[in-house]
Amino acid sequence: MVFTNQESSSTKSASRDLRLPGIGASPGVAVGRALRLDESGRHQFYYVAISGGQVRREVRRLREAFAEARAQLQEIKDKLAHQLGSEHSYILDAHLMILEDDRFQTEIKQAVRRRKINAEWAVRSVTDRIIAAYKQVQDAYLRERSTDIEDIASRLLTILSGHTEFNLSELTENVIIIAEDIWPSTVAELNFNRVLGFATNSGGQTSHSAIIARALNIPAVVGIHNITQNVRTGDAVIIDGTLGEVIVKPTKPVIRDYLIKRETFVEERRPNKQATLPAETLDGVRITLRANVELPNEIESLSLFGAQGIGLYRSEFMFLNRLPDLPDEEEQVELYTRLSDATGEQGASIRVFDLGGDKLSLQGFEAEQNPALGLRGIRLSMRATAVFQTQLKAILRANRRGNLRVVLPLISTITELRLAKQFIANVKRELADSHIEHNPNLPIGVMIEVPAAAMMADIFAREANFLCIGTNDLIQYLLAVDRANENVAYLYQPLHPALLRTIAHLVRVAETVQVPLELCGEMAADPVQAIALIGLGIRALSLVPASIPLIKNAIRSIEEEQVRELMSKAMQLVSASEVEELLARELPLQAPRFFAALSAKG
């Protein structure tokens, strides 16, 4: 990727305050000048027929290009590990594995030998075919992996041409990156002290760049489709990663409003003296605020934000792009031990890897047309037993303090729960028989993510140690809507009466059976929705660590009894818009100081 010519005639001149909607990949606000990276400006390569005598030369050029590309990527990976921690450098592992794959190299070399074509055209034609195949896959995660191949192709072609590209680590001014997409190695090369945020035409919440942006608190919006057609390098741009919107050429009043909103966002999520204060309502009801964690570097931020342990560790992120070398038992023991040590008595809940077989591309599993309803979650765990067994052994061995728990995702039948419990019991027995040190006291929880689990929660509650409501998936399955699908995203309604009634039902079940009930998901990080959840009876929330101070402030501004009465009224309404209107009208009256500050600053 290179700097786009600011005077490019192909770029449309955007009007003032042009608002472009997209997918909020990382929350926050960025205000600054654009740096547009232009994929279309890459070097052009053409078909060149070669003679038999030139084949050896072209193959040698390919070998040298592969060697140079590996060296460059290894250098970038080492730099990334040094600057941000080794947990971030994994995004380049897939590139290195592809470059070292004999079949990939052989296919390109054979194209030179059989078709008598130049090395550049061989790279371009082979990788274009692979990319086209990736883009035909329905699963969003796999489609986004096509950027890995494109990234490799661009690097090889740049080396073969002898050209150099703009070094994004040498930025001297603060910028907002605008691009068709941001390739993984580009993310790795960014000078994060200079990048305020980024916006891309393509990409999704599971892309490498989105994951890194969230971990580093860089605002990002992806999937905008036409951002590069409306922005030139140097244009003023606002990124609202919370709303999933980009404003091009904002007017001064809009810039002023968003500068205030940015400061508010930073201030509300800044660790402060309230980190040690309890999350307690004005009438004395204590709420437990745990952290959702995806990347290992987030572990260090728990105490800063006042998190009461980890309510959900999404273990699948350590599995991404690790084929064929999945994390072994020792690597997992080391990571889970970190979780245990960092959380003390408050402990950590580890969700066993929640990925479809297509996403992991495990040997013996084929991609599915509808992975959301296919072989994922506990269904995959009970089929990929070697992977599941290794993870469970690692958790049990790391559980020396006795403060770890496991959560089973996408449970829909009691049979699945019983089989999983029996599998865990067998793993404990195997460790005991082998005299391997471990702590068998491992509470087992069920993720309530599908309507069947919600309706059968009383049965699950009698056979599990705790229940955890996963609102992100529960909303999707309950309302039959994919929030990443722009055609139906408006139907993704966290305050839909059907969801509120479901949560209230689960609270009653938990109280009747006397089993702990927790809730994790993006609802917990929104102050209005978090207050609504408390009014429904939820007493333990798990959310992004940086959002804990804001939610704690909201909790300390309300009376539980008043909010409970308000939600009783909300339960009688028939639409999400009616619920939203009720809360927007009544909550500022119940917590005037909190909502006045939120409104004035935001």
C-alpha positions as CSV (number, residue, x, y, z in Angstrom):
1,M,0.0,0.0,0.0
2,V,1.2,3.5,-0.8
3,F,0.2,7.1,-0.3
4,T,-2.6,8.1,-2.7
5,N,-1.9,11.1,-4.9
6,Q,-3.9,13.8,-3.3
7,E,-4.8,15.3,-6.7
8,S,-6.1,12.0,-8.1
9,S,-8.9,12.8,-10.5
10,S,-10.6,9.5,-9.7
11,T,-11.4,10.7,-6.2
12,K,-14.7,12.4,-5.8
13,S,-14.8,15.6,-3.8
14,A,-16.9,15.0,-0.7
15,S,-19.4,17.5,0.5
16,R,-19.2,18.9,4.0
17,D,-20.4,16.7,6.9
18,L,-20.7,13.7,4.7
19,R,-21.7,10.8,7.0
20,L,-20.7,7.3,5.9
21,P,-22.1,4.4,7.9
22,G,-20.2,1.2,8.6
23,I,-19.4,-1.4,11.2
24,G,-18.0,-0.2,14.5
25,A,-15.0,-2.4,14.9
26,S,-13.4,-0.5,17.9
27,P,-15.2,2.1,20.0
28,G,-14.0,5.7,20.5
29,V,-13.7,8.9,18.6
30,A,-10.8,10.2,16.4
31,V,-10.6,13.6,14.8
32,G,-7.8,14.4,12.4
33,R,-6.4,14.4,8.9
34,A,-6.7,11.5,6.5
35,L,-3.9,9.4,5.1
36,R,-5.4,7.4,2.2
37,L,-3.7,4.1,1.4
38,D,-4.3,3.1,-2.2
39,E,-4.4,-0.6,-3.1
40,S,-5.2,0.3,-6.6
41,G,-1.9,2.1,-6.8
42,R,0.2,-1.0,-6.5
43,H,2.7,-1.8,-9.1
44,Q,1.2,-3.1,-12.4
45,F,2.5,-6.4,-13.8
46,Y,1.9,-8.0,-17.1
47,Y,2.2,-11.3,-18.8
48,V,5.6,-11.8,-20.3
49,A,6.4,-15.0,-22.3
50,I,9.9,-16.4,-21.6
51,S,12.1,-18.9,-23.3
52,G,13.1,-22.2,-21.9
53,G,16.5,-20.8,-21.1
54,Q,15.0,-18.1,-19.0
55,V,13.0,-20.4,-16.7
56,R,15.9,-21.1,-14.4
57,R,16.5,-17.4,-13.9
58,E,12.8,-16.7,-13.1
59,V,12.6,-19.6,-10.6
60,R,15.8,-18.3,-8.9
61,R,14.2,-14.8,-8.6
62,L,11.2,-16.5,-7.0
63,R,13.3,-18.3,-4.4
64,E,15.1,-15.1,-3.6
65,A,11.8,-13.2,-3.3
66,F,10.4,-15.8,-0.9
67,A,13.5,-15.7,1.2
68,E,13.5,-11.8,1.3
69,A,9.7,-11.8,2.1
70,R,10.2,-14.2,5.0
71,A,13.1,-12.1,6.4
72,Q,11.0,-8.9,6.2
73,L,8.0,-10.5,7.9
74,Q,10.1,-12.0,10.6
75,E,11.6,-8.6,11.3
76,I,8.2,-7.0,11.4
77,K,7.0,-9.7,13.8
78,D,9.9,-9.2,16.1
79,K,9.4,-5.5,16.1
80,L,5.7,-6.0,16.9
81,A,6.4,-8.4,19.7
82,H,8.9,-5.9,21.2
83,Q,6.6,-2.9,21.0
84,L,3.3,-4.4,21.8
85,G,4.0,-7.8,23.3
86,S,4.3,-11.3,21.8
87,E,0.6,-11.8,21.9
88,H,0.1,-9.4,19.0
89,S,2.7,-10.9,16.7
90,Y,0.6,-13.9,16.0
91,I,-1.2,-12.0,13.2
92,L,1.9,-12.6,11.0
93,D,2.2,-16.3,11.7
94,A,-0.3,-17.2,9.0
95,H,1.8,-15.2,6.5
96,L,5.0,-16.9,7.5
97,M,3.3,-20.4,7.3
98,I,2.0,-19.6,3.8
99,L,5.4,-18.4,2.6
100,E,7.0,-21.6,3.9
101,D,4.3,-23.9,2.5
102,D,5.9,-26.1,-0.1
103,R,2.7,-26.5,-2.1
104,F,2.2,-22.8,-2.4
105,Q,5.8,-22.2,-3.5
106,T,5.7,-25.2,-5.9
107,E,2.5,-24.0,-7.6
108,I,4.0,-20.6,-8.4
109,K,7.3,-22.1,-9.6
110,Q,5.4,-24.7,-11.7
111,A,3.4,-21.9,-13.3
112,V,6.7,-20.4,-14.5
113,R,8.0,-23.8,-15.8
114,R,4.9,-25.1,-17.4
115,R,3.4,-21.8,-18.8
116,K,6.8,-20.2,-19.6
117,I,5.8,-16.9,-17.9
118,N,7.7,-14.3,-15.8
119,A,7.9,-14.6,-12.0
120,E,5.6,-11.6,-11.4
121,W,2.8,-12.9,-13.6
122,A,3.1,-16.3,-11.9
123,V,2.7,-14.8,-8.5
124,R,-0.2,-12.6,-9.6
125,S,-2.1,-15.3,-11.4
126,V,-1.8,-18.0,-8.7
127,T,-2.6,-15.7,-5.8
128,D,-5.6,-14.1,-7.7
129,R,-7.1,-17.6,-8.1
130,I,-6.6,-18.4,-4.4
131,I,-8.1,-15.1,-3.4
132,A,-11.1,-15.6,-5.7
133,A,-11.7,-19.0,-4.0
134,Y,-11.6,-17.5,-0.5
135,K,-14.1,-14.8,-1.5
136,Q,-16.6,-17.4,-2.6
137,V,-16.8,-18.8,1.0
138,Q,-19.9,-17.6,2.9
139,D,-18.2,-17.5,6.3
140,A,-17.1,-13.9,7.1
141,Y,-13.9,-14.9,8.9
142,L,-12.6,-17.0,6.1
143,R,-13.4,-14.3,3.5
144,E,-11.3,-11.9,5.5
145,R,-8.4,-14.3,5.3
146,S,-8.1,-13.5,1.6
147,T,-6.3,-10.3,2.8
148,D,-3.5,-12.6,4.1
149,I,-2.9,-13.9,0.5
150,E,-3.2,-10.4,-1.0
151,D,-0.7,-9.1,1.5
152,I,1.8,-11.8,0.6
153,A,1.3,-11.3,-3.1
154,S,1.9,-7.6,-2.8
155,R,5.1,-8.1,-0.8
156,L,6.5,-10.7,-3.2
157,L,5.7,-8.5,-6.2
158,T,7.3,-5.4,-4.6
159,I,10.4,-7.4,-4.0
160,L,10.5,-8.8,-7.5
161,S,10.1,-5.3,-9.0
162,G,12.8,-3.8,-6.9
163,H,10.5,-1.1,-5.7
164,T,10.0,0.1,-2.1
165,E,6.8,1.1,-0.4
166,F,6.0,3.9,2.0
167,N,7.1,2.9,5.5
168,L,4.1,3.5,7.9
169,S,6.4,3.2,10.9
170,E,8.1,6.5,9.8
171,L,5.0,8.7,10.1
172,T,5.8,12.2,11.4
173,E,2.3,13.5,11.9
174,N,-0.9,12.1,13.5
175,V,-3.2,10.6,10.8
176,I,-6.4,8.7,10.4
177,I,-5.8,5.8,8.0
178,I,-8.3,5.4,5.1
179,A,-8.0,2.3,3.0
180,E,-9.7,-0.4,0.9
181,D,-8.5,-2.8,3.6
182,I,-5.6,-2.8,6.0
183,W,-3.4,-5.8,5.5
184,P,-2.1,-7.6,8.6
185,S,1.5,-6.7,7.9
186,T,0.5,-3.1,7.4
187,V,-1.1,-3.1,10.9
188,A,2.1,-4.5,12.3
189,E,4.1,-1.7,10.7
190,L,2.0,1.1,11.9
191,N,3.4,3.7,14.3
192,F,0.6,3.5,16.9
193,N,1.7,6.8,18.4
194,R,0.8,8.5,15.2
195,V,-2.4,6.6,14.1
196,L,-5.5,8.1,15.6
197,G,-7.9,5.6,14.0
198,F,-8.8,4.0,10.7
199,A,-11.7,3.3,8.4
200,T,-11.9,0.8,5.6
201,N,-14.1,-0.2,2.7
202,S,-14.1,-3.9,3.7
203,G,-13.4,-5.9,6.7
204,G,-15.4,-7.0,9.7
205,Q,-15.3,-7.3,13.5
206,T,-13.2,-10.5,13.3
207,S,-10.5,-9.1,11.0
208,H,-6.9,-8.9,12.4
209,S,-7.0,-5.1,12.2
210,A,-10.2,-4.9,14.2
211,I,-8.9,-7.1,16.9
212,I,-5.7,-5.1,17.2
213,A,-7.6,-1.8,17.2
214,R,-9.8,-3.0,20.1
215,A,-6.8,-4.2,22.1
216,L,-5.0,-0.9,21.6
217,N,-8.1,1.3,22.0
218,I,-7.8,2.8,18.5
219,P,-11.2,3.8,17.1
220,A,-12.0,2.0,13.9
221,V,-14.9,1.7,11.5
222,V,-14.9,-1.0,8.8
223,G,-17.2,-2.2,6.0
224,I,-18.0,1.3,4.7
225,H,-17.8,0.2,1.0
226,N,-17.2,3.7,-0.4
227,I,-14.8,5.4,2.0
228,T,-11.8,5.5,-0.4
229,Q,-14.0,7.1,-3.1
230,N,-14.9,10.0,-0.8
231,V,-11.7,10.8,1.0
232,R,-8.4,12.3,-0.1
233,T,-5.2,12.4,1.8
234,G,-5.3,15.6,3.9
235,D,-9.1,15.7,4.3
236,A,-10.5,16.3,7.8
237,V,-12.1,13.2,9.0
238,I,-14.0,12.1,12.2
239,I,-14.1,8.4,13.2
240,D,-16.9,7.4,15.5
241,G,-16.1,3.7,16.3
242,T,-18.9,3.5,18.8
243,L,-21.7,4.4,16.4
244,G,-19.9,2.9,13.4
245,E,-19.8,6.1,11.4
246,V,-17.3,8.3,9.6
247,I,-17.8,12.0,8.9
248,V,-15.9,13.4,6.0
249,K,-15.0,17.1,5.8
250,P,-16.8,18.0,9.0
251,T,-17.8,21.6,9.7
252,K,-16.3,23.4,12.7
253,P,-19.4,23.0,14.9
254,V,-19.3,19.2,14.3
255,I,-15.6,19.0,14.9
256,R,-16.1,21.0,18.2
257,D,-18.8,18.6,19.3
258,Y,-16.8,15.5,18.5
259,L,-13.7,16.9,20.3
260,I,-15.8,17.1,23.4
261,K,-17.2,13.7,22.8
262,R,-13.7,12.3,22.4
263,E,-12.5,13.8,25.7
264,T,-15.6,12.4,27.4
265,F,-15.0,9.0,26.0
266,V,-11.4,9.0,27.2
267,E,-12.2,10.4,30.6
268,E,-15.0,8.0,31.3
269,R,-12.7,5.1,30.6
270,R,-9.7,6.4,32.3
271,P,-8.7,4.5,35.4
272,N,-9.3,6.7,38.4
273,K,-9.8,6.6,42.1
274,Q,-13.2,5.0,41.6
275,A,-11.5,1.8,40.5
276,T,-11.4,0.7,44.1
277,L,-15.0,1.8,44.9
278,P,-17.7,-0.8,44.8
279,A,-20.3,-0.9,42.0
280,E,-23.1,-0.2,44.4
281,T,-26.5,1.5,43.8
282,L,-27.7,4.4,45.9
283,D,-29.9,2.0,47.9
284,G,-27.1,-0.5,48.6
285,V,-27.4,-3.2,45.9
286,R,-23.9,-4.5,44.9
287,I,-23.2,-5.3,41.3
288,T,-20.3,-7.5,40.3
289,L,-18.4,-6.0,37.3
290,R,-16.1,-8.6,35.6
291,A,-14.0,-8.2,32.4
292,N,-14.4,-9.7,29.0
293,V,-10.9,-10.5,27.7
294,E,-9.8,-11.5,24.2
295,L,-6.0,-10.8,24.1
296,P,-3.5,-11.6,26.7
297,N,-2.2,-8.0,27.0
298,E,-5.6,-7.0,28.4
299,I,-4.9,-9.0,31.5
300,E,-2.7,-6.3,32.8
301,S,-5.5,-3.7,32.7
302,L,-7.9,-5.5,35.0
303,S,-6.8,-3.9,38.2
304,L,-6.5,-0.5,36.6
305,F,-10.1,-0.5,35.6
306,G,-11.4,-2.1,38.8
307,A,-12.5,-5.4,37.2
308,Q,-13.6,-8.1,39.6
309,G,-11.9,-10.9,37.8
310,I,-12.6,-12.2,34.3
311,G,-16.2,-13.1,33.4
312,L,-15.4,-14.3,30.0
313,Y,-12.0,-15.2,28.4
314,R,-12.6,-15.9,24.7
315,S,-10.0,-18.6,24.3
316,E,-10.6,-19.0,20.6
317,F,-8.4,-16.0,19.8
318,M,-5.3,-18.0,20.7
319,F,-6.3,-20.6,18.1
320,L,-6.8,-18.3,15.2
321,N,-4.4,-18.7,12.3
322,R,-2.4,-21.4,14.2
323,L,-2.9,-24.3,11.8
324,P,-1.4,-26.7,11.5
325,D,0.5,-25.8,14.7
326,L,-2.3,-25.2,17.2
327,P,-1.3,-24.0,20.7
328,D,0.0,-27.0,22.6
329,E,-0.8,-27.9,26.2
330,E,2.2,-26.2,27.7
331,E,1.5,-22.9,25.9
332,Q,-2.0,-23.0,27.1
333,V,-1.0,-23.8,30.7
334,E,1.2,-20.8,30.7
335,L,-1.6,-18.5,29.5
336,Y,-4.2,-19.8,31.8
337,T,-1.8,-19.6,34.7
338,R,-1.5,-15.9,33.9
339,L,-5.2,-15.6,34.1
340,S,-5.3,-17.3,37.4
341,D,-2.5,-15.3,38.9
342,A,-3.9,-12.0,37.7
343,T,-7.4,-12.5,39.1
344,G,-6.8,-14.0,42.5
345,E,-9.8,-15.0,44.5
346,Q,-12.2,-13.4,41.9
347,G,-11.0,-15.9,39.3
348,A,-11.6,-16.2,35.6
349,S,-14.1,-18.0,33.4
350,I,-12.6,-19.5,30.3
351,R,-15.0,-20.2,27.4
352,V,-13.7,-23.2,25.6
353,F,-12.9,-22.5,22.0
354,D,-16.0,-21.2,20.3
355,L,-15.3,-21.5,16.6
356,G,-16.9,-23.3,13.7
357,G,-14.8,-26.1,12.1
358,D,-14.7,-24.0,9.0
359,K,-13.0,-21.1,10.8
360,L,-10.3,-23.3,12.3
361,S,-10.1,-25.4,9.1
362,L,-9.4,-28.4,11.3
363,Q,-8.3,-31.5,9.5
364,G,-11.3,-33.6,8.7
365,F,-13.8,-30.8,8.9
366,E,-15.2,-29.0,5.9
367,A,-16.5,-25.4,5.5
368,E,-20.3,-25.1,6.0
369,Q,-22.8,-23.0,4.1
370,N,-24.4,-21.8,7.4
371,P,-21.8,-22.0,10.1
372,A,-23.9,-20.0,12.6
373,L,-26.2,-22.9,12.8
374,G,-23.7,-25.6,12.2
375,L,-20.7,-27.3,13.8
376,R,-19.5,-24.7,16.3
377,G,-19.2,-24.2,20.0
378,I,-19.7,-27.3,22.1
379,R,-20.7,-29.2,19.0
380,L,-17.3,-28.8,17.5
381,S,-15.5,-29.4,20.9
382,M,-17.2,-32.8,21.2
383,R,-16.1,-33.7,17.6
384,A,-12.6,-32.2,17.7
385,T,-11.9,-34.2,20.9
386,A,-8.1,-34.0,20.7
387,V,-8.2,-30.2,20.7
388,F,-10.8,-30.1,23.5
389,Q,-8.9,-32.6,25.6
390,T,-5.7,-30.6,25.3
391,Q,-7.4,-27.4,26.3
392,L,-9.1,-29.0,29.3
393,K,-5.9,-30.5,30.5
394,A,-4.2,-27.1,30.3
395,I,-7.0,-25.5,32.3
396,L,-7.0,-28.1,35.0
397,R,-3.2,-27.9,35.3
398,A,-3.2,-24.1,35.5
399,N,-6.0,-24.2,38.1
400,R,-3.6,-24.5,41.1
401,R,-5.4,-21.6,42.9
402,G,-8.8,-23.2,42.3
403,N,-10.1,-20.0,40.8
404,L,-10.6,-21.0,37.2
405,R,-14.0,-22.0,35.7
406,V,-15.0,-23.3,32.2
407,V,-18.0,-22.1,30.2
408,L,-19.5,-24.3,27.5
409,P,-20.8,-22.3,24.5
410,L,-23.8,-23.0,22.3
411,I,-25.4,-25.6,24.6
412,S,-28.9,-26.4,23.3
413,T,-29.7,-29.8,24.8
414,I,-29.2,-31.4,28.2
415,T,-27.5,-34.3,26.4
416,E,-24.7,-32.0,25.2
417,L,-24.1,-30.7,28.8
418,R,-24.0,-34.3,30.2
419,L,-21.7,-35.5,27.5
420,A,-19.4,-32.5,28.0
421,K,-19.4,-33.0,31.8
422,Q,-18.5,-36.7,31.3
423,F,-15.7,-35.8,28.9
424,I,-14.3,-33.3,31.5
425,A,-14.5,-36.1,34.2
426,N,-12.6,-38.4,31.9
427,V,-9.8,-35.8,31.4
428,K,-9.6,-35.4,35.2
429,R,-9.3,-39.1,35.6
430,E,-6.6,-39.3,33.0
431,L,-4.5,-36.6,34.7
432,A,-4.9,-38.3,38.1
433,D,-3.9,-41.7,36.7
434,S,-0.8,-40.1,35.1
435,H,0.0,-38.4,38.5
436,I,0.0,-35.0,36.8
437,E,-0.5,-32.1,39.2
438,H,-3.9,-30.4,38.7
439,N,-6.9,-29.0,40.6
440,P,-10.0,-31.0,39.8
441,N,-12.2,-28.4,41.4
442,L,-13.4,-26.8,38.2
443,P,-16.9,-25.2,38.1
444,I,-18.7,-25.8,34.8
445,G,-21.0,-23.1,33.4
446,V,-23.5,-23.1,30.5
447,M,-23.6,-20.2,28.0
448,I,-27.3,-19.3,27.4
449,E,-27.1,-18.2,23.8
450,V,-30.0,-19.9,22.0
451,P,-33.7,-19.9,22.7
452,A,-33.7,-23.6,23.5
453,A,-31.2,-23.0,26.3
454,A,-33.2,-20.1,27.7
455,M,-36.4,-22.2,27.8
456,M,-34.6,-25.2,29.4
457,A,-32.5,-23.1,31.8
458,D,-34.2,-24.6,34.8
459,I,-33.0,-28.1,33.7
460,F,-29.5,-26.8,32.9
461,A,-29.3,-24.9,36.2
462,R,-29.7,-28.2,38.2
463,E,-26.7,-29.8,36.4
464,A,-24.3,-26.8,35.9
465,N,-22.5,-24.8,38.5
466,F,-23.5,-21.4,37.0
467,L,-25.2,-19.9,34.0
468,C,-23.9,-17.1,31.8
469,I,-26.1,-15.2,29.4
470,G,-24.3,-14.4,26.1
471,T,-26.3,-11.5,24.8
472,N,-24.5,-11.0,21.5
473,D,-25.5,-14.4,20.2
474,L,-28.8,-14.6,22.2
475,I,-30.1,-11.5,20.4
476,Q,-29.0,-12.9,17.1
477,Y,-30.7,-16.2,17.5
478,L,-33.8,-14.9,19.4
479,L,-34.5,-12.2,16.7
480,A,-33.1,-14.2,13.7
481,V,-30.8,-11.3,12.7
482,D,-27.2,-10.9,11.7
483,R,-26.0,-7.6,13.1
484,A,-23.1,-7.6,10.6
485,N,-25.5,-7.8,7.7
486,E,-26.2,-4.2,6.7
487,N,-29.6,-5.2,5.2
488,V,-31.0,-6.3,8.6
489,A,-28.7,-4.6,11.1
490,Y,-31.6,-2.3,12.2
491,L,-33.4,-5.3,13.5
492,Y,-30.6,-6.1,16.0
493,Q,-32.4,-4.6,19.0
494,P,-30.9,-5.2,22.5
495,L,-34.0,-3.6,24.2
496,H,-36.5,-5.8,22.3
497,P,-39.3,-6.9,24.7
498,A,-38.7,-10.5,23.7
499,L,-35.1,-10.3,25.0
500,L,-36.1,-8.4,28.1
501,R,-38.7,-11.1,28.9
502,T,-36.2,-13.8,28.3
503,I,-33.6,-12.3,30.6
504,A,-36.3,-11.7,33.3
505,H,-37.2,-15.4,33.0
506,L,-33.6,-16.5,33.4
507,V,-33.3,-14.3,36.5
508,R,-36.3,-16.1,38.0
509,V,-34.9,-19.5,37.2
510,A,-31.6,-18.7,38.8
511,E,-33.2,-17.4,41.9
512,T,-35.5,-20.5,42.1
513,V,-32.7,-23.0,41.6
514,Q,-30.2,-20.9,43.5
515,V,-27.5,-21.0,40.9
516,P,-25.2,-18.0,40.1
517,L,-26.2,-16.1,37.0
518,E,-23.9,-13.7,35.0
519,L,-24.3,-11.8,31.8
520,C,-21.7,-10.9,29.2
521,G,-22.0,-9.1,26.0
522,E,-22.0,-5.6,24.5
523,M,-25.2,-4.7,26.4
524,A,-23.2,-4.6,29.6
525,A,-21.0,-1.8,28.3
526,D,-23.9,0.5,27.4
527,P,-25.0,2.6,30.4
528,V,-28.7,2.6,29.6
529,Q,-28.8,-1.1,28.7
530,A,-26.7,-2.0,31.8
531,I,-29.1,-0.1,34.0
532,A,-32.0,-1.9,32.3
533,L,-30.3,-5.3,33.0
534,I,-29.9,-4.4,36.7
535,G,-33.6,-3.5,36.8
536,L,-34.4,-7.0,35.4
537,G,-32.5,-8.5,38.3
538,I,-29.0,-9.1,36.8
539,R,-26.3,-8.8,39.5
540,A,-23.1,-9.7,37.7
541,L,-22.0,-8.1,34.4
542,S,-19.0,-8.9,32.3
543,L,-17.8,-6.3,29.8
544,V,-14.8,-4.7,28.1
545,P,-12.3,-3.6,30.8
546,A,-12.1,0.0,29.5
547,S,-15.9,0.4,29.9
548,I,-16.0,-0.6,33.5
549,P,-15.5,3.0,35.0
550,L,-18.4,4.4,32.9
551,I,-20.8,1.6,33.9
552,K,-19.7,1.8,37.6
553,N,-20.5,5.5,37.5
554,A,-23.9,4.7,36.1
555,I,-24.6,2.1,38.8
556,R,-23.6,4.4,41.6
557,S,-26.0,7.0,40.3
558,I,-29.3,5.0,40.4
559,E,-31.6,3.3,43.0
560,E,-32.2,-0.3,42.2
561,E,-35.8,-0.2,43.5
562,Q,-36.7,2.7,41.1
563,V,-35.0,1.0,38.1
564,R,-36.8,-2.3,38.9
565,E,-40.2,-0.5,38.8
566,L,-39.2,1.2,35.6
567,M,-38.4,-2.2,33.9
568,S,-41.6,-3.6,35.1
569,K,-43.3,-1.0,33.0
570,A,-40.9,-1.7,30.1
571,M,-41.9,-5.3,30.1
572,Q,-45.4,-4.4,29.2
573,L,-44.4,-2.5,26.1
574,V,-44.5,-4.1,22.6
575,S,-41.5,-2.7,20.7
576,A,-37.9,-1.8,21.2
577,S,-38.6,1.8,20.2
578,E,-41.2,2.1,23.0
579,V,-38.7,0.7,25.5
580,E,-36.0,3.1,24.3
581,E,-38.3,6.1,24.6
582,L,-39.4,5.1,28.1
583,L,-35.8,4.7,29.3
584,A,-34.7,7.9,27.5
585,R,-37.5,9.8,29.3
586,E,-37.3,8.3,32.8
587,L,-33.6,7.4,33.5
588,P,-32.4,11.1,33.3
589,L,-35.0,11.8,36.0
590,Q,-33.7,9.0,38.2
591,A,-30.0,9.8,37.7
592,P,-30.0,13.4,36.7
593,R,-26.3,14.1,37.4
594,F,-25.0,11.1,35.5
595,F,-27.2,11.6,32.4
596,A,-26.8,15.4,32.4
597,A,-23.0,15.0,32.3
598,L,-23.3,12.3,29.7
599,S,-25.5,14.4,27.5
600,A,-23.6,17.6,27.9
601,K,-20.2,16.1,27.1
602,G,-21.3,13.5,24.6
